[in-house]
């Protein structure tokens, strides 16, 4: 029986570069505390899952907790996508120069669709 690959990282995962235009206040800024609270709760869930593995708990019980943590992360992700569309895409639409506006909207929509694509993999 072979040992399963338990590596978390993805060797072919894209590197994310933060460009200067991303340094401005983000759409989620007004909800930052709520996001941090949810992420800390998820972090606690993941630590609990690790304890379950350490304590040799029943695999289905562990999988149930993994599913709950995954669902919680998806909820955070969807909230961030919504914030991106409501702030960044709408902000790009307010660009006065029509050519620049179209280019900025396309770029922000592409960022959102690329992010959604990564979430669905």
ABEGO torsion letter per residue (X at the ends): XBBBBABABBAABBBBBBBAAAABBBAAAAAAAAAAAAAAAAAAAAAAAAAAAAAGBBAAAAAAAAAAAAAAAAAAAAAAAAAAAAAAAAAAAABABAAAAAAAAAAAAAAAAAAAAAAAX
